[in-house]
């Protein structure tokens, strides 16, 4: 018993469903063309698929016969009539014989035209069985008023057929050249969603937590989800649930509360754009440590803004992620003291790398040295400073590096913050790069 035609058709396609589509789609396993699932149109495609016909020449006749039976079932009887001025009309009855009703034509002429049309149809069948891709032949040798019964006429919208030179005879797709635009399905227009780009990306766990899943009707295969912020119900779909949250007023209000700037004692109004901005939080990374040996402090006296003193650098060293080297002498630290508990730091040092051709880098240090009066007095004595823990006071600074050496030019745009301590005749800083 021969295999059913439908089984051959279904085995030639792979079925699948896109996430945003309700209907099934199929892809031809031979030419990879994608179309909607429809058995009749799948048959039409296989009747024109060059790769399929090349591997299954015996299936071409069976598919063609099945299509003809399908067409006869819808049309009842195949009657094709054509009226031409000055030449009369030619009609094809059920038996396929032409009858002329105009001047200048007899039965012999009609038979000749039918024979020529049958020859053209045989050429089409031979080309399909051989998997040919030759261009449709020019109909210059045929009467422009004759008719050719092809048995199957492809749908121009679905199968991409065309009509040569206005003859009214469609060219099957498998016997004309295929271009990239015809072989690939048209791209679907993507829907654009209006979302708030200022809000952060929503984690997957938070998307699931924002919806309550339930079965809307008894017997439903798919679950529904209800937003806990606005009570809107939609089909369960993670991507669309995330898109909904980015537009949900209730959820956006909750997201604004998570912005750190909106939790300050004083913050922007809710309708201000700054209240909806989620800015990246900088991180700190230990970049280098610098130890500076200093001379005893020289007191200058009271100035406009406080009591000033100079502390000169006699050397030191540094080491970090991007190199190591020495701190050159003659650096200067100018300190201004206020109320005997606060001291402003303003220092300039010159550091050198250990490269074969050393690079010189200017290090600017600015900050504050704050502590209790008793602690600050002990820190002025190099011997007593060794016994003062670093957590008894705050030495916090910002650092900036400048160099003209191209090997270290990326230091010019860096930002560092640091903490320090006093140990005897040395001041030690840890510098953290702000990322």
N, C-alpha and C positions, 0 to 999 in steps of 0.2 A: 504494500500500500504506500503510495507516494507521500512524502512529508507535506503537511498543509502549508500553503503560502504564508499564512500569518505567522507560523512558527519561524520560517526563514526571515521574515521581516523583523520580528522582535529580536531574534538572535543577532541581527546586524546592528542593533542600537544599544546604547547604555543609557538607562533611565536615571535621572537625578532630580532633585528639587532645590532651588535656591532658597536662602533663608527668608527673603522678602517677597516670595512668589507663592501663590496658592496652587497653581497648576504644575504638573510634571513637565520636564523637558527631556529631550533625548539627544544623544550625540552619536553620529555615524562612526562606527569603528573603522571605517575604511578611509574616509576623507575628513573626519573629525568636524563636520559641519553640525551646528547646534540648531534645533528647531523645537517647536512645541510638539508634545506627544499627540499624534494623530495617525492611526494605522493607514488610512488612505493616502495621506500626504507622505508618509514614510515609504509607501510603495512607489509613489511618484518619484521620490528622491532616488530610490534604488534603481528605478528604470533609467535614471540619468547619471548615476554615480559611476564615473570612469573606473575607479579602483575596484568597486564591487563587481561590475560587469567583466572586468579583466580576470577576476578570480572565480567568478561563477557565471560563465557564458550560458550554461544550460538553464539558469534561473530567469534569464531575461524574457524568454518567450512566455513562461508561466506567469510572471508578474504582469506582463503586458496584457495577457488574456484576462487576468483577474481584473485589471483596470477597465478593460473594455466591457466586461460584464457589469461592473459597478456603474459605468456610465450609461449603459442601456437600461439598467434598472431605474435610473433617475429620469431619463429622457423619454422612456416608453418606446419610441422608434426614432431612428436616426434619419431625420430629413434635413438636408442642407440645401438651401436655394440661393441663387445669386442672379440678380437682374442687372444687365449692362445695356446702356443706351446704344442702339444700333446693332446689337448682337443678340437680343432676346434673352431668355433665361434657361438655365440648365438645372435640373433637379435630379437628385439621387434617391431612388426608392429603396425599399427594403432589400431588393435583389442587387443593388449596386449598379444598375444600368442607367446611363444618362439618356434623357429625352430632351431634344432641342425644340424650342418653340419660337425661333426667330429666323430671319432671312439669312441666307448665305451659309447655313450650317446644315449638315445632314447627319444621318446616323454614323456614317463612316468617319466623319470628322470627330464626332463625340467619342467613338471607340479609340481613335488615335490619341486623343487627349487623355482618356482614362488609362490607356497603356503607358503613356509617359508618366502620369502621376503614380501608377503602381511601381514603375521603375525607380522613381524617386523615393517612394516609401521603402522599397527593398534596400536602397543604398543606406537609408537611415538605420534599418535593422542590422545590416552587415556591420556598419560602423559601431553600433552599440555592442554587438557580440564580440567584436575584436578589441574593444576598449579604445577606439580611435578618438583623437582629439582634433581632427581636421576641421577647418572652417566650412560652414554650410555652403554648398555650391551655388553659384550665381544662376538664377532662373532665366537666363537670356534665351535658351533654346525652347522654352515652353510658351504656350499661349498665355498672356497675362490674364485672360478671362476664364481659364479652366480652373477646376477644383481638384485638390488632392486629399484623399481620405487618409489621414494619418492614424486613425484609430484612437490616439491619445494626444490631447492638447494640453501641455503644461500650463499651470497657473502662473501668469507673468508676475504677479505680486509675490507669490510664495517662492517660486522656483527660479525667478530671474530670467525668464525667456524674453526674447526680443523679436522684432519683425524686420526682415531685411528689405530695404528699398521700398517699403510701403506695399508689399505684395499681399499682406494679410495672412501669410503663412508663418507661424511662430517657429523659431529655431530652438530645438531641444537643447538643454544646457550641456549635455554630455558630448555634443559634437561641435561646440564652439569654444574658443579660448576663454579661460577663466582668469579673471584678475583678482587681486587681493581684496578689492572692495566688494566683489560679487561673492567670493568664496566665504567671507567672514560675515557673521550676523551683525546688524547695526548695533553700535554701542548704546546702552541705555543711559538716559540722562539721570545723573545722580541728584537726589533731593538734598538741598542745603538746609541745614537746621540753624536757626538763630539761637546761639548759645552765648553765655557770658564768658569771654576769654580770660577775664581777670580771676575767676574762681579756680582753685586748684583741681587737679585730676581726681576723680572720685575712685577710691579703691573698690575692688570687686566685692570684698566682704561688706562694705558699707552700702553698696547697691542692693545686695540681698537683704540687708537689715532694714532697708527703707520700704520694703514691700512685704505684704502678707499674701501668701500663696493659698489658693483655694480652688475648688472645682465648681464652676458656675452652675452647671446643669448635670444632673445624674446621667451618666453614660458618656460625658465628654472625655475625649482622649487627651486633650490639652488642658493644662492648668492656666488659671488666670491669676493676676497679681494686682493688689490694691495698694496704692501709695498711702503711707501712714501720715503724710503731711497735708495732702489735699484730697484724699479719698477717691482719687480717680482710678478706675478699673481698666486694665488693659491685658492683652495676652502676655503670657510669661515669655520674655525675650530680654536677655541681659543687656544687649547693645541698646535697644530702644528704652529700656528702663533707665539706663544711664543718661540717655538723651533727655528723657522726661525730667529727671532730677535737675539737669542743668537749666530747665525752663520753669521748674516748679517754684512759685513764690515762697511757699512755706519752707522748702528745703534751702533756698537761697538765703533766707533770713537766718536759718540755722548756721549756714556756712559763714556768713558774715560775723556771727558771734565767735567763730573759731579763729578769726584773724586776730593775732596778738594785739595789734594797734587798737582794735575795738574794745578790748578789755581793760584799757587804761582808765585811770580815774576820770580823765577828761579825754573825749574822743570826738571825732567828726560826726555831723548829723547823718542820719540814715540815708537821706537822699543825695548826699555828696558822693561824687565818684571815688574819692579817696577812701570812703568807708567800705568799698567793695573790692579794693585792690589787695591781692595776696602777693606779697613780695618775698623773694628768696631770703632765707636766713643765712648770714655768713657763718662760716666755720673757721676755727683756728687750728693751725698746724705748727708745731715747734720747728723753727727753721734754723736757728743758730744760737750759740751762747758766746758771750763776750766778757772777758775778765780784764779790768783796767787797773793798773797800779797808779796811785796818785801821790802827790806831795802833800804836806800838811796844808790845811786851809789858811788862806790869807784873808783877814777881815778888812773890808774897805770902809765900813761904817754905814750909817743910815743914809738911804737915798730917798728918792721921791716915792717909791712904792714899798720900801722896807729896808731891812738890813742886808747889805750885799757882801758877798765873799767870793773869792776866786780859788778854784782848785785845779792845779795843773797836772797833766798826765805825763808820766815818765815811761810808759810802755805798756805792754800787755799782749794778749793773744785772743784768737777767736777760732771757732770750728763749727761747722754746720752741714746742712744737706748739700750745699753747692760748692763746698771747698773749706779751706782753713788757711790761717796765716797769722800775721802779727798786727798789733796795734802800735803804730809809730808814736814816738814821743812828741811833745809840744801840743797835744790836744788840750782843750780848755773847757772847764765846767763852771758856769756862772750861776751862783745860787742866790736867791732872794728869799729871806725868811720873814714870815708874818706871825705875830702873836706867839712866837716861840713854839708853835705846834705844827706849823705848815711851812714848807720850803718848796719854792718853785725851782725846777731843774731846767737848765738850758745849756746843753753841751754840744761840742763839735769835736769829732775824732776822725783821724785818718787811718784806715786799715789797709793792709797790703796782703795780696794772695801769695801762696807758695809756688806759683807757676814758674817755669823756666824764664819766662818774660813776665814778671809780676805785674798785676793790675792794681791800681790805686783807687780806693773807693771812699768817698766821704760819708760818714755816718752822723746824722743829726738826731739828737736825743732830747725830747721835751716831755715834761711831766711834773708830777708832784710827789713830795716826800712828806707823809702825814703820820703823826703819832702823838702820844701823850707827851707832856713837857718833860717828864723825868726820862722817858725813853729817848727822846730827841737829844737831850743833853748827854746821855751815855754814848750815843752814836757818834758824837763829835770826838770822843777819845778812842783812838785806834785799838788800845788794849781792851777797854771795856766793851767795845762794839762786838767782839767775838762772842761774848756771853749773852747777847740779845737775840732771841729767836726772831726769824723773819716774819712770823705771823703776829708779832707785837706791833708792827707798823705796816704802812702801805707805801711802797715805792712803785708807782705805776707810771709808765711812760709810753710814748709813741715814737717810733723810729722811722727814718726815711734814709734810703741809700741813693747816692748819685755817683755815676762814673761815666767817663768818656770811652771806656774800653768796650769794643763791640762784642767781646766774648761774654760780657756780663751786662749788656744793655737792658735785658729784661728786668734787672733790679730797679731801674729808674721808675717803673710804673707800679712797683709793689708797695703794699701798705703793711706795716708791722705794729703790733702792740706788745708790750713787755712788762715784766715784773723784775724787781731787783732787790739786792740786799747788800749790806756793808759787812765786810770781813777784814778786820785789821786795817791795812793800808790799801785794800782793794775794794772795788765796786764791781759786782757781777750782775749781768743782765741776761735774762732769757728772752729771746725775740720770737714771737709767734706771727707767722704770716696769715693775713686775713684773706680767706678764699671766698 
